[in-house]
Every structure is written in structure tokens, then in C-alpha cells.
Amino acid sequence: MDDADREDARRELIDELRRRLDVRERVLSAIEAVPRHAFVPERYRQHAYADRPLPIGNDQTISAPHMVAIMTDLLDIEPGDRVLEIGTGCGYHAAVVSEIVGPGNVFSVEYVPELADEARDRLRRLGYDVTVRAGDGREAFRDEAPFDAAYLTCAAPVDIPEQIVDRVRIGGRIVAPIGASDGAQRLVRLTVREDGVDREDHGGVRFVPMQ
């Protein structure tokens, strides 16, 4: 697939998402701006603009564009917001979020060191100023809190860990899949309040488990 074909495929993807999803236009613009093929292993690049997840190695996947759109829209982020990502993977979702909040405002942690290194290099090469660390998402970036929003690209087995909730400011939002990988998972959004959280359910999903 040459550059012209990729551009056509990218535009077709955005047109499809616009027809199917009720999300903000700035989210679709961010997805259109990110070269998804650059985040996909070479053997899968012909499918980079298909609306489906693809393997990236280490038993991990790059999420389908529609899921990235839905989760990013639920975060309700704006330029200048500081966002915590749990599960860098290949860096694609972080790049989409960075397109909205701007350089230096996305902080991402990846449990698998090899994936963290590759994502950091890839994001830097593509011009995205995203801070990537290897480590446990329950503990990472305590020194950068509070965040305006956070999201998980991996499923928390029972609930969003309290350590992550504590790193989001009052009024901030957290979006995450919850549930066992071999059972029913639900996409939830929490809004942090002084006396706890408000919880919304946004349907069934399927993600790799949080480690």
C-alpha cells in the first residue's frame, strides 16, 4: 500500500467512524491526524486503517480505531489537560490523545519494558512529546499528579485501582474496561468527586488484562 492508498484508507476510516459514532469532531480529527500504519507491525500494515484491533507482539494489541474514539471522547479532554495513560502498548492511543491535549501533556506507563522502549522511540520519531515509562500503572507518575483525566488500555479485573483514582483531580474523569479477560468486560467512566466517584457504564468490551 503506497502513501496515496493509505491516505484514501484513512479518510474512508474517518468517514465510517463519523457515520457510526456520536463523538466530538475533535476526536475524529485527532484520529485522522495520527498515521496508524506507523504503529502497526509491518506484516499488518495493509490492515492499518481497518476498524479492528491488530497484534503488536508480546500478546498485546493495538485497539480498533472506533474504541480509541469512544474512549477518548468519554475523557472529554481539551487542550492543556494533563492525561495519564495506563498501558502504552505501541503508543497509538497516546498519540491520538496528544493530538488533542498538546505536547508534553500525556504521561504513559507500560508494564512490558520492550514495548515501552519501542513506543517511546516511535512517538519521538513521529514528533509526539509523550512521556513514557516502564513500570506498574498502579504506582507510575505519582510525582506528576494530579491529572485531569486517566484511562486504561487494559482491563482491570474487579475495579479501577484506587491508586489510579487518587491521581486524578476532583472533577476529573477516568475511562477503563473492567472485568476478567475470559468473561464479560464493561467500559466504565468515573468522575472523581470529593466524596467518591460517579460511575457510568458504556457497554461491553474486550481488552487484554491489566498486569
Secondary structure as UniProt FT lines:
FT   HELIX           3..20
FT   HELIX           25..33
FT   HELIX           36..39
FT   HELIX           42..47
FT   TURN            48..49
FT   STRAND          54..57
FT   TURN            58..59
FT   STRAND          60..62
FT   HELIX           65..75
FT   TURN            79..80
FT   STRAND          83..86
FT   TURN            89..90
FT   HELIX           92..101
FT   TURN            103..104
FT   STRAND          106..110
FT   HELIX           113..125
FT   TURN            126..127
FT   STRAND          130..134
FT   TURN            137..141
FT   HELIX           142..144
FT   STRAND          147..152
FT   STRAND          155..156
FT   HELIX           162..165
FT   TURN            166..167
FT   STRAND          168..178
FT   TURN            181..182
FT   STRAND          185..193
FT   TURN            194..195
FT   STRAND          196..205
//
